[in-house]
Amino acid sequence: MRLDRWFKRRFPALSLTHLAKICRKGEVRVEGKRVETSTRLEQGQTVRIPPLRLEEQPAPAIRRASPEDAEAIARMTLFEDKDVLVLNKPFGLAVQGGSGTKHHIDGMLEALAKGDQRPVLVHRLDRDTCGVLLIAKNRRMAADLGEIFRSRQAQKIYWSVVEGVPKPAQGRISLYLAKGAGMGDERVPRKPGAGSTRDLEKMRVARHGEADAQHSLTYYAIVDKAAPRCAWLSMKPLTGRTHQLRAHAEAIGHPIFGDPKYGHRPEDEVRRRDPLRAMPEALDKKLHLLARRLVLPHPKGGLIDVTAPLPPHMKATWEFFGFDERQYDPIEDAPEE
């Protein structure tokens, strides 16, 4: 079970924001080691819990299944059997709740609950990332699928459109990433309260050995390009760090189109400095990142292999530049380790 879920079950009045803060400060430890809210707990491990700031909350409302949610999930479904459900997550729909987020897929899954069995998220996508999302129909299947993800048996392929044309055409991005602003980073507040919480949500390139730094690895390949303006990139992440693909694209100097957090500059400034790399005004400014394909062994035997279609805003971009989504994707030949 994820650490944040473990805390939420035992301390329902604990806000996820406060939990993230005390994890970031190293006050929560598992087997004496620093952890993130996404850390997976195993039976028999020791969790160090600091004094907690609990919020007074009203009695939880009775959760009721929503026919509208069930219908929405049915429309999103790409594949389903008695153990798993694979959804095509649309742009702008959160996978989990958070501060100010009331409508999300995790909550919608209540509509599919049967008795004490309720579908469980296996992995996550950013709110503005579209595409393949895997759901387990019970906790036992979620544990089995989670182990497959942790052992890197799941192959994930993402499509994006990035500013400019990366060189070389195929490559490997290997970086250490950490949350928030680091020493010497221009985002570090000079005075208490001078910084932005948005900066703390952003991943940055870190040095090996730096506190909280985690290794991240992505293979990429150009499928097609409209030089010098942009390239259609296929990306295969071998690790699953927060915002990994968005941070990696920024790190190599080719941020993803429509990304408000990584490499974003006001459009008028982009046009003034490098007009050929500016996003055409005719295109939708939404994030151009799609979880295109997911391939992994099914715990009950066989293979799960699901592909998501282009969302409307990316489909329009493909048509604008004349990209053919049936074109061969060279990332399929990238290494698996």
C-alpha positions in Angstrom: 0.0 0.0 0.0 1.2 3.5 -0.7 2.3 5.5 2.3 -0.3 8.3 1.7 -3.1 5.7 1.7 -1.7 4.1 4.8 -1.8 7.4 6.6 -5.2 8.3 5.3 -6.7 5.1 6.7 -5.3 5.6 10.1 -5.5 9.4 10.3 -8.5 10.5 8.2 -8.1 14.1 9.5 -4.5 14.4 8.2 -4.3 16.6 5.1 -2.3 15.3 2.2 -0.6 18.6 1.9 0.7 18.3 5.5 1.8 14.7 4.9 3.8 15.7 1.8 5.5 18.5 3.9 6.6 16.2 6.7 7.8 13.6 4.2 9.8 16.2 2.4 11.4 17.4 5.6 12.3 13.8 6.5 10.1 13.6 9.6 8.4 10.5 8.4 10.7 7.5 8.0 10.3 3.9 7.0 12.9 1.5 8.4 14.9 4.7 9.3 15.0 6.0 5.7 13.4 9.1 4.1 10.4 8.4 2.0 7.9 10.1 -0.3 4.1 9.9 -0.1 4.2 7.5 -3.0 6.6 5.0 -1.3 5.1 1.5 -1.1 4.9 -0.1 2.3 5.5 -3.8 2.9 4.4 -6.0 5.7 6.6 -5.9 8.8 8.2 -2.5 8.1 8.5 0.1 10.8 7.0 3.6 10.2 8.2 6.5 12.3 5.3 8.9 12.8 6.0 12.5 14.1 3.5 14.6 15.9 0.7 15.2 13.4 -1.3 18.3 12.7 -4.8 17.0 12.3 -7.7 19.0 10.9 -11.1 19.1 12.5 -13.4 17.5 9.9 -17.2 16.9 9.8 -18.4 13.4 9.8 -17.8 11.9 6.3 -20.8 12.0 4.0 -22.1 8.7 2.9 -20.6 7.9 -0.5 -23.2 6.9 -3.0 -22.7 5.3 -6.4 -23.3 7.7 -9.2 -25.0 6.4 -12.4 -23.4 9.3 -14.3 -19.9 8.3 -13.1 -20.6 4.7 -14.2 -21.6 5.9 -17.6 -18.6 8.2 -17.9 -16.2 5.4 -17.0 -18.0 3.1 -19.6 -17.3 5.7 -22.3 -13.6 5.9 -21.2 -13.1 2.1 -21.2 -10.6 0.7 -23.7 -10.4 -2.8 -22.3 -12.0 -4.8 -19.5 -12.1 -8.3 -18.0 -13.1 -9.7 -14.6 -9.8 -8.5 -13.0 -8.7 -5.3 -14.7 -10.1 -2.1 -16.3 -8.1 0.1 -18.7 -9.4 3.6 -19.2 -8.7 6.4 -21.8 -8.2 9.3 -19.3 -9.2 12.6 -20.9 -7.4 15.9 -20.6 -8.2 17.9 -17.4 -9.6 15.1 -15.3 -7.6 14.4 -12.2 -6.8 10.8 -11.3 -6.9 11.4 -7.5 -8.4 14.1 -5.2 -6.4 16.8 -3.6 -6.7 20.4 -2.4 -9.7 21.8 -4.2 -10.2 18.7 -6.4 -13.6 17.1 -5.8 -14.1 15.3 -9.1 -11.6 12.7 -10.0 -11.3 9.1 -11.4 -10.6 7.6 -7.9 -13.9 9.0 -6.7 -15.7 7.9 -9.8 -14.7 4.3 -9.2 -17.1 4.2 -6.3 -19.8 3.7 -8.9 -18.2 0.3 -9.7 -17.9 -1.0 -6.1 -19.5 -4.3 -5.3 -19.9 -5.0 -1.6 -16.5 -4.4 0.0 -14.7 -4.8 -3.3 -13.8 -1.6 -5.0 -11.6 -0.9 -8.0 -8.1 0.4 -7.2 -5.8 2.7 -9.0 -2.6 0.9 -10.1 -0.6 4.0 -11.4 -1.3 7.6 -12.0 -1.2 10.3 -14.8 -1.0 14.0 -14.4 -4.3 15.9 -14.7 -3.4 17.3 -18.1 -1.9 14.0 -19.5 -4.3 11.9 -21.6 -4.3 8.2 -22.3 -4.0 4.8 -20.9 -4.8 4.3 -17.2 -4.8 0.9 -15.6 -7.3 0.0 -12.8 -7.4 -3.2 -10.8 -10.9 -4.4 -9.8 -9.8 -5.6 -6.4 -7.0 -5.1 -3.9 -5.3 -8.5 -4.6 -5.1 -7.7 -8.3 -3.8 -4.2 -7.5 -0.9 -5.7 -5.4 0.0 -8.1 -8.3 -0.1 -5.4 -10.9 1.8 -3.0 -8.6 4.6 -5.6 -8.3 4.8 -5.8 -12.1 5.2 -2.0 -12.3 7.9 -2.0 -9.6 9.8 -4.8 -11.3 9.7 -2.8 -14.6 7.9 -5.4 -16.5 5.4 -2.8 -17.8 6.3 -1.1 -21.0 4.9 2.4 -21.3 5.0 4.5 -24.5 4.1 8.2 -24.5 3.6 10.5 -27.5 4.3 14.2 -27.3 5.0 17.2 -29.5 8.0 19.2 -28.4 9.4 22.7 -29.3 12.2 22.4 -31.9 13.9 19.2 -33.1 16.1 17.3 -30.6 19.5 16.0 -31.6 20.3 13.2 -31.9 17.0 11.9 -33.4 17.1 9.0 -30.9 18.6 9.2 -27.4 18.7 8.4 -23.8 18.0 10.9 -21.0 19.5 9.9 -17.7 19.1 12.5 -14.9 18.6 12.8 -11.1 15.4 14.6 -10.3 14.2 16.1 -7.0 11.2 18.1 -5.9 11.2 21.9 -5.4 14.0 24.5 -5.7 17.6 23.6 -4.9 20.5 25.6 -3.6 21.6 28.1 -6.3 18.3 27.7 -8.1 16.7 31.0 -9.0 13.4 29.7 -7.7 14.7 29.5 -4.1 12.9 32.2 -2.1 15.3 34.8 -0.7 13.0 35.6 2.2 10.5 33.5 4.2 7.3 33.4 2.2 8.8 34.8 -0.9 8.6 31.7 -2.9 5.7 29.9 -4.7 4.1 26.6 -3.7 4.1 26.0 -7.5 7.9 25.8 -7.4 7.8 23.1 -4.8 5.5 21.0 -7.0 8.0 21.2 -9.9 10.8 18.6 -10.4 14.3 19.9 -11.0 17.5 18.4 -12.2 19.6 17.4 -9.1 23.1 16.1 -8.4 23.8 12.5 -7.6 23.9 12.1 -3.8 21.8 15.2 -3.2 19.0 14.8 -0.6 15.8 13.4 -2.2 17.4 13.1 -5.6 16.2 10.0 -7.5 17.5 8.6 -10.8 15.3 8.9 -13.8 15.7 7.3 -17.2 13.9 7.9 -20.5 14.5 6.7 -24.0 13.1 8.9 -26.8 12.8 8.8 -30.6 11.6 11.3 -33.2 8.8 9.8 -35.2 8.3 12.8 -37.4 9.1 16.5 -37.4 8.1 19.9 -38.8 11.6 21.4 -38.7 12.6 23.7 -37.2 9.4 24.3 -35.4 8.6 21.0 -33.6 9.0 17.3 -33.4 6.6 14.4 -32.7 8.4 12.5 -30.0 7.8 9.0 -28.8 9.1 8.5 -25.2 9.6 5.3 -23.2 10.2 6.0 -19.4 12.0 3.2 -17.6 11.5 4.9 -14.2 8.3 6.5 -12.9 9.3 9.8 -11.3 6.9 12.7 -10.9 6.6 14.7 -14.1 9.5 12.7 -15.5 8.8 13.2 -19.2 7.9 16.9 -18.8 11.1 17.6 -16.8 13.3 15.5 -19.2 11.9 17.4 -22.2 12.7 20.7 -20.6 16.2 19.5 -19.5 17.2 18.7 -23.1 15.9 22.1 -24.3 12.8 20.9 -26.0 9.8 21.4 -23.7 6.4 19.8 -24.5 3.9 22.0 -26.3 1.3 23.5 -24.0 3.2 22.7 -20.8 2.5 25.6 -18.3 5.0 24.3 -15.7 8.1 23.1 -17.6 9.9 25.4 -20.1 6.9 27.6 -20.5 7.4 31.1 -21.7 4.8 33.7 -22.6 4.0 33.2 -26.3 4.9 36.8 -27.3 8.4 36.3 -25.8 8.8 33.0 -27.6 7.9 34.6 -30.9 10.2 37.5 -30.3 13.2 35.3 -29.5 12.6 32.3 -31.7 9.5 32.8 -33.9 10.1 29.5 -35.8 9.8 27.5 -32.6 6.6 29.2 -31.3 3.4 27.2 -31.1 1.2 28.2 -34.0 -1.7 30.3 -32.8 -4.2 28.0 -34.6 -3.3 25.1 -32.2 -4.8 24.4 -28.9 -2.5 25.4 -26.0 -3.3 22.2 -23.9 -0.5 19.9 -22.9 0.5 17.7 -25.8 1.4 14.5 -23.9 -0.4 11.2 -24.4 0.1 7.9 -22.6 -0.2 6.1 -25.9 0.4 2.5 -25.1 0.8 0.1 -22.1 2.0 -3.4 -22.4 2.5 -5.7 -19.4 1.9 -9.4 -18.4 -1.5 -10.1 -17.0 -1.2 -11.7 -13.5 -3.7 -14.3 -14.5 -1.8 -15.2 -17.7 -1.4 -13.6 -21.1 -0.7 -10.0 -22.0 -2.4 -6.7 -21.5 -1.6 -4.5 -24.6 -3.8 -1.4 -24.9 -3.4 1.7 -27.1 -5.2 5.0 -26.6 -6.3 7.2 -29.5 -5.1 10.8 -29.9 -7.2 13.2 -27.9 -9.0 15.9 -29.9 -6.4 18.7 -29.3 -3.5 16.5 -30.3 -5.4 15.1 -33.3 -5.8 18.6 -34.6 -2.1 19.2 -34.2 -1.3 16.0 -36.1 -3.6 17.2 -38.9 -2.0 20.7 -38.9 1.5 19.4 -39.4 0.5 16.4 -41.6 1.7 13.7 -39.1 0.4 10.2 -39.7 -0.4 8.3 -36.5 -0.1 5.0 -38.4 3.6 5.7 -39.0 6.1 3.2 -37.5 7.2 4.2 -34.0 11.0 3.6 -33.6 10.7 3.7 -29.8 9.5 0.1 -29.9 13.1 -0.9 -30.6 14.5 1.0 -27.6 16.2 -1.1 -24.8 14.1 -2.4 -21.9 16.7 -1.5 -19.2 
